[in-house]
Amino acid sequence: MKKAFIQLHTAVFLAGFTAILGKLILLNEGLLVWYRLLMSILILGVGLLYKNKLEKIAWIDFAKIMGVGLILAFHWVAFYGSVKYGNVSVAVVCLSAAGFFSALIEPLILRKKVVMVEVFLGLLAVLGIYIIFDFNPQFKVGIIFGMISAVGSATFPILNKKLLERFSPKTLTFYELSGGFLLLSLLLPFYFMKFAPQYYIPSLADTGWLFILVAVCTVFAYDLQLNALTKISAFTSNLTYNLEPLYGIILAFLLFKEHHLLNGYFYVGLLLIVLAIALQMLRVMYFVKVPDVPDVQKG
C-alpha cells in the first residue's frame, strides 16, 4: 500500500506540471492532445516492441479499451481548454470536482453502495470551486471546460480499475492511447468548427515541450498511476489527484505570476479543497480497511 501511495503522489506531481506545459505549448488544445497521443503511442509502442512485451488483444477488448481512451482524450482536451480559456490555476483547481463525480459514478459502474462520506467530501471540494467561480466570473469559460474535464478525470480511473484485472498497465496504456488517438482524429474536424486553431504544425519550441509532456508526464506518469490503481480505490486516486492544484498553482505563481490575477476568494475555495483532501486521506489511513487487490502482471 505504501509503494502504491508513493507511485500515485509522484504521478500527481507530474500531473501538476502538465498544466504548465499546456500553457507553454501554443497549439490549440485539440491539436495539443492529438500530438500528445501520437507521440505517446510511438514512444510506448517502440519500448514494448523492443522488450517484446506488446501483447495482442481481441478486437472486442480493443473496442472497449477504445471507449476508455476516448474518455481520456476528452478529459485532456477539456483540461487544456481550461488552461487556455482560463489559466493554469483555474484549470487545476477545477479538477478537484473529480472527487465528487467519482463518488457518484464509481458505485454505478462497479455496482457498489454509495458512500455518503465520499459524497460529502466531494461536495466540499465542489463548494470550493463554486466560491472561486462565483467571485471570479472572468474565468467562466475556463471553469466550464475545467468541470467537463473533471467528469472525464473521474470516469477514466474507474473504468481502468476493471480493465486492470485483465491487462498489464503498459499494455492497457498503449491500447487506450491508440484508441483515443483514432477516435479523436475522427472528431477533431467537428471540434475545429467551434474552436479553430491558429496553426496546425507545432513550432520548434512546441515540439520540445511536447516531448517532455509525452515522455515524462504521460508515458511514465500514467504507468505509475495504473500500477497504483491495482492497490487503492479509484475514489482515493481521484481525491489524491486534488493535490494537483497545489503543485500546479505553485508552479503557475512562480513561472507566470498568476497570483496577481486571483483574489482572496480563490484561496478560500482552495482551502476547502485542501480540507476535503486531508479528511479523505485521514479516513483512508485510519478508519477504512482497504481490501487487498490482486496484483496484475507488470508490463
C-alpha positions as CSV (number, residue, x, y, z in Angstrom):
1,M,0.0,0.0,0.0
2,K,2.8,2.4,0.9
3,K,4.5,1.9,-2.5
4,A,1.2,2.5,-4.3
5,F,0.8,5.9,-2.5
6,I,4.3,6.9,-3.4
7,Q,3.6,6.0,-7.1
8,L,0.3,7.9,-7.0
9,H,1.8,11.0,-5.5
10,T,4.7,11.0,-8.0
11,A,2.1,10.8,-10.8
12,V,0.1,13.6,-9.2
13,F,3.2,15.9,-9.0
14,L,3.9,15.2,-12.7
15,A,0.2,15.9,-13.5
16,G,0.6,19.3,-11.9
17,F,3.3,20.1,-14.3
18,T,1.2,19.2,-17.4
19,A,-0.9,22.4,-16.9
20,I,2.3,24.4,-17.1
21,L,3.3,22.7,-20.3
22,G,-0.2,23.3,-21.7
23,K,0.4,27.0,-21.2
24,L,3.8,26.9,-22.8
25,I,2.6,24.9,-25.8
26,L,0.8,27.4,-28.0
27,L,-1.1,24.8,-30.1
28,N,-4.9,24.7,-30.0
29,E,-5.9,22.3,-27.2
30,G,-7.4,19.7,-29.6
31,L,-4.2,19.6,-31.6
32,L,-2.1,19.6,-28.5
33,V,-3.8,16.4,-27.3
34,W,-3.7,14.9,-30.8
35,Y,0.1,15.3,-31.0
36,R,0.4,14.2,-27.3
37,L,-1.4,10.9,-28.1
38,L,0.6,10.3,-31.3
39,M,4.0,10.8,-29.7
40,S,3.0,8.8,-26.7
41,I,1.9,5.8,-28.8
42,L,5.2,5.9,-30.7
43,I,7.4,6.1,-27.6
44,L,5.4,3.5,-25.7
45,G,5.0,1.2,-28.7
46,V,8.7,1.2,-29.6
47,G,9.6,0.4,-26.0
48,L,7.1,-2.5,-25.8
49,L,8.2,-3.9,-29.2
50,Y,11.9,-3.6,-28.2
51,K,11.2,-5.6,-24.9
52,N,8.9,-8.0,-26.8
53,K,6.1,-7.1,-24.3
54,L,3.4,-5.9,-26.7
55,E,0.5,-8.1,-26.0
56,K,-2.1,-8.9,-28.6
57,I,-5.7,-8.5,-27.6
58,A,-9.1,-9.4,-29.1
59,W,-10.9,-6.9,-31.2
60,I,-13.8,-6.9,-28.8
61,D,-11.5,-5.9,-26.0
62,F,-9.8,-3.2,-28.1
63,A,-13.3,-1.8,-28.8
64,K,-13.9,-1.5,-25.1
65,I,-10.5,0.0,-24.4
66,M,-11.0,2.5,-27.3
67,G,-14.0,3.9,-25.4
68,V,-11.9,4.4,-22.3
69,G,-9.2,6.0,-24.5
70,L,-11.8,8.5,-25.9
71,I,-12.7,9.5,-22.3
72,L,-9.0,10.1,-21.6
73,A,-8.7,12.2,-24.8
74,F,-11.9,14.1,-23.9
75,H,-10.5,14.8,-20.4
76,W,-7.3,16.1,-21.9
77,V,-8.9,18.4,-24.5
78,A,-11.2,19.9,-21.9
79,F,-8.3,20.3,-19.4
80,Y,-6.1,22.2,-21.9
81,G,-9.1,24.2,-23.0
82,S,-9.5,25.3,-19.4
83,V,-5.8,26.3,-19.3
84,K,-6.1,28.3,-22.5
85,Y,-9.5,29.9,-21.9
86,G,-8.9,30.4,-18.2
87,N,-5.5,30.0,-16.7
88,V,-3.3,27.3,-15.1
89,S,-4.6,27.9,-11.6
90,V,-8.3,27.7,-12.5
91,A,-7.8,24.6,-14.7
92,V,-6.1,22.5,-12.0
93,V,-8.5,23.7,-9.2
94,C,-11.5,22.6,-11.3
95,L,-10.1,19.0,-11.3
96,S,-11.0,18.9,-7.6
97,A,-14.6,18.2,-8.6
98,A,-13.4,14.8,-9.8
99,G,-13.8,13.5,-6.2
100,F,-17.5,14.4,-6.2
101,F,-18.2,12.9,-9.6
102,S,-16.2,9.8,-8.7
103,A,-18.3,9.3,-5.5
104,L,-21.4,9.1,-7.7
105,I,-20.1,7.4,-10.8
106,E,-18.0,4.6,-9.2
107,P,-20.9,2.9,-7.4
108,L,-22.9,2.9,-10.7
109,I,-20.1,1.3,-12.7
110,L,-18.7,-1.0,-10.1
111,R,-22.1,-1.8,-8.6
112,K,-21.1,-0.6,-5.1
113,K,-23.1,1.2,-2.4
114,V,-22.8,5.0,-2.4
115,V,-20.6,6.1,0.4
116,M,-22.2,9.3,1.8
117,V,-18.9,10.4,3.4
118,E,-17.3,10.4,0.0
119,V,-20.2,12.3,-1.5
120,F,-19.8,14.9,1.4
121,L,-16.1,15.3,0.9
122,G,-16.6,15.6,-2.9
123,L,-19.2,18.3,-2.3
124,L,-16.8,20.1,0.0
125,A,-14.4,20.4,-3.0
126,V,-17.2,21.4,-5.3
127,L,-18.2,24.2,-2.8
128,G,-14.6,25.4,-3.0
129,I,-14.8,25.6,-6.8
130,Y,-18.2,27.3,-6.6
131,I,-16.7,30.1,-4.4
132,I,-13.9,30.5,-6.9
133,F,-16.3,30.6,-9.8
134,D,-18.8,33.0,-8.1
135,F,-16.2,35.6,-7.3
136,N,-14.1,35.2,-10.4
137,P,-16.6,35.4,-13.3
138,Q,-13.8,36.4,-15.8
139,F,-12.8,32.7,-15.8
140,K,-16.2,31.4,-16.7
141,V,-15.3,29.7,-20.0
142,G,-12.2,28.2,-18.5
143,I,-14.1,26.9,-15.5
144,I,-16.8,25.3,-17.7
145,F,-14.0,23.5,-19.6
146,G,-12.4,22.5,-16.3
147,M,-15.6,21.0,-14.9
148,I,-16.1,19.0,-18.1
149,S,-12.5,17.8,-17.6
150,A,-13.3,16.7,-14.1
151,V,-16.0,14.4,-15.3
152,G,-13.6,12.7,-17.6
153,S,-10.9,12.6,-14.9
154,A,-13.4,10.9,-12.5
155,T,-14.6,8.3,-15.0
156,F,-11.2,7.3,-16.5
157,P,-9.7,5.5,-13.4
158,I,-13.0,3.9,-12.5
159,L,-13.2,2.1,-15.9
160,N,-9.4,1.3,-15.7
161,K,-10.0,-0.4,-12.4
162,K,-11.9,-3.1,-14.1
163,L,-9.6,-3.4,-17.1
164,L,-6.5,-3.7,-14.9
165,E,-8.0,-7.1,-13.7
166,R,-7.2,-8.4,-17.2
167,F,-4.4,-6.3,-18.8
168,S,-1.0,-5.2,-17.6
169,P,-0.6,-1.4,-17.1
170,K,1.7,-0.8,-20.1
171,T,-0.4,-2.8,-22.4
172,L,-3.6,-1.1,-21.3
173,T,-2.0,2.4,-21.6
174,F,-0.8,1.7,-25.1
175,Y,-4.2,0.5,-26.4
176,E,-6.0,3.3,-24.6
177,L,-3.8,5.9,-26.1
178,S,-4.1,4.3,-29.5
179,G,-7.9,4.1,-29.3
180,G,-8.1,7.7,-28.0
181,F,-6.0,8.8,-30.9
182,L,-8.1,7.1,-33.6
183,L,-11.4,8.4,-32.2
184,L,-10.1,11.9,-31.6
185,S,-8.8,12.1,-35.1
186,L,-12.4,11.5,-36.3
187,L,-13.9,14.1,-34.0
188,L,-11.4,16.9,-34.3
189,P,-12.7,18.3,-37.6
190,F,-16.0,18.9,-35.8
191,Y,-14.3,20.4,-32.8
192,F,-12.4,22.8,-35.0
193,M,-15.7,24.2,-36.4
194,K,-16.2,25.8,-33.0
195,F,-12.6,26.2,-31.7
196,A,-10.5,26.8,-34.8
197,P,-6.7,26.5,-34.4
198,Q,-4.3,29.3,-35.5
199,Y,-1.8,26.9,-36.9
200,Y,-1.5,23.1,-37.3
201,I,2.2,22.3,-37.3
202,P,4.0,22.6,-33.9
203,S,6.9,25.1,-33.7
204,L,10.3,24.0,-32.6
205,A,9.5,25.2,-29.0
206,D,6.2,23.4,-29.1
207,T,7.9,20.2,-30.2
208,G,10.4,20.3,-27.3
209,W,7.7,20.9,-24.7
210,L,5.6,18.2,-26.2
211,F,8.4,15.7,-25.9
212,I,8.7,16.5,-22.2
213,L,4.9,16.3,-21.8
214,V,4.8,12.9,-23.5
215,A,7.9,11.1,-22.2
216,V,7.7,12.2,-18.6
217,C,4.2,13.4,-17.8
218,T,2.3,10.8,-20.0
219,V,4.1,7.5,-20.5
220,F,6.0,7.5,-17.2
221,A,3.3,9.2,-15.1
222,Y,0.3,7.1,-16.3
223,D,2.3,3.9,-15.8
224,L,2.7,4.9,-12.2
225,Q,-0.9,5.8,-11.8
226,L,-2.1,2.5,-13.3
227,N,0.2,0.5,-11.0
228,A,-1.1,2.4,-8.0
229,L,-4.7,1.7,-9.0
230,T,-4.1,-2.1,-8.5
231,K,-3.8,-1.4,-4.7
232,I,-6.1,1.6,-4.0
233,S,-9.6,2.7,-4.9
234,A,-10.5,4.9,-7.8
235,F,-12.1,7.4,-5.4
236,T,-8.9,7.7,-3.3
237,S,-6.9,8.1,-6.6
238,N,-9.3,10.9,-7.7
239,L,-9.2,12.7,-4.4
240,T,-5.4,12.4,-4.2
241,Y,-5.3,14.0,-7.6
242,N,-6.8,17.0,-6.0
243,L,-3.3,17.8,-4.7
244,E,-2.6,18.6,-8.4
245,P,-3.9,22.2,-7.9
246,L,-1.2,22.8,-5.2
247,Y,1.6,21.7,-7.4
248,G,0.2,23.4,-10.5
249,I,-0.6,26.7,-8.6
250,I,2.8,26.9,-7.0
251,L,4.4,26.5,-10.4
252,A,2.0,28.9,-12.1
253,F,2.7,31.5,-9.4
254,L,6.5,31.1,-9.9
255,L,6.5,31.0,-13.7
256,F,3.6,33.1,-14.8
257,K,2.9,35.3,-11.7
258,E,-0.8,34.2,-11.7
259,H,-1.3,35.3,-8.1
260,H,-1.7,38.8,-9.4
261,L,-4.9,37.6,-11.3
262,L,-6.6,36.0,-8.3
263,N,-8.5,37.5,-5.4
264,G,-8.9,36.3,-1.8
265,Y,-12.0,34.1,-2.5
266,F,-9.8,31.9,-4.7
267,Y,-7.8,31.0,-1.6
268,V,-10.9,30.4,0.4
269,G,-12.1,27.9,-2.2
270,L,-8.7,26.3,-2.3
271,L,-8.7,25.9,1.4
272,L,-11.9,23.9,1.3
273,I,-10.5,21.7,-1.4
274,V,-7.3,21.0,0.7
275,L,-9.6,20.3,3.7
276,A,-11.5,17.7,1.7
277,I,-8.2,16.0,0.6
278,A,-6.9,15.9,4.1
279,L,-10.0,14.4,5.6
280,Q,-10.2,11.7,3.0
281,M,-6.5,10.8,3.5
282,L,-7.1,10.5,7.3
283,R,-10.2,8.5,6.7
284,V,-8.5,6.0,4.4
285,M,-5.4,5.6,6.6
286,Y,-7.0,5.3,10.0
287,F,-10.7,4.4,9.6
288,V,-11.2,2.4,6.4
289,K,-9.8,-1.1,5.9
290,V,-8.9,-1.3,2.2
291,P,-9.2,-4.9,0.9
292,D,-6.2,-6.4,-0.8
293,V,-6.5,-6.2,-4.6
294,P,-4.8,-9.0,-6.6
295,D,-1.7,-7.6,-8.3
296,V,-1.7,-7.6,-12.1
297,Q,1.0,-8.7,-14.3
298,K,3.6,-6.0,-14.7
299,G,4.4,-4.8,-18.2
